[in-house]
Amino acid sequence: MTLRVTLDFTEKDLEHFRNLARQAMENTEQLARDKIISSAQDLLKEVDERVETDYIRGRLGQLKILIEMLEDEGWGMQEVGQKRVLSALAYFNNPDDLIPDSIPGLGFLDDAIMVELLCRELKPEIEAYRDFVSYRSAAAKRRGVDPSELNRSDFLKNREQALLSRMRRRRRRGGGGGGGKSPFSLF
């Protein structure tokens, strides 16, 4: 049996979470990148050891991809993207979050909600990274190389080649819209 609970956050509620995130980010601005990442990893370990709720485990498990994005040298995340992800992870360095983690069953609920909100904010970065990971895995298998040998520039070259191939196929099919060769074509 499952139970579905829907939480409707008003703009005021969301602003409260945004303020909590901003405050945590400001409080942790001076922290080193490694400290922010290790605190998020510690939270994941704590959740693995103490939390049995699938909802909370699933949401907090999304922190893994954020950490992977930062640590994946092949991805080579740009400074702006790194700052956005580190700022999101900074929230989890705050020991004074909305619901104390020590409360059984509910302590990590605010963290799960915050992860959900942060991942929605970082959706473009997460989707791009997942595309890269899929490409790297398939390309490494196809080429018979270790995935660590492939990086972001390989991925971008592949995307460019795919785009050019699609463009050539459309041109061959008469993709100008009317089918066949245009009477105005110079080529």
HELIX and SHEET records of a PDB file:
HELIX    1   1 GLU A   11  ASN A   27  1                                  17    
HELIX    2   2 ARG A   33  ARG A   50  1                                  18    
HELIX    3   3 ASP A   54  GLY A   61  1                                   8    
HELIX    4   4 LEU A   63  GLU A   71  1                                   9    
HELIX    5   5 GLU A   79  ALA A   90  1                                  12    
HELIX    6   6 TYR A   91  ASN A   93  5                                   3    
HELIX    7   7 LEU A  109  GLU A  121  1                                  13    
HELIX    8   8 LYS A  123  ARG A  143  1                                  21    
HELIX    9   9 PRO A  147  GLU A  149  5                                   3    
HELIX   10  10 ARG A  152  ARG A  172  1                                  21    
END                                                                             
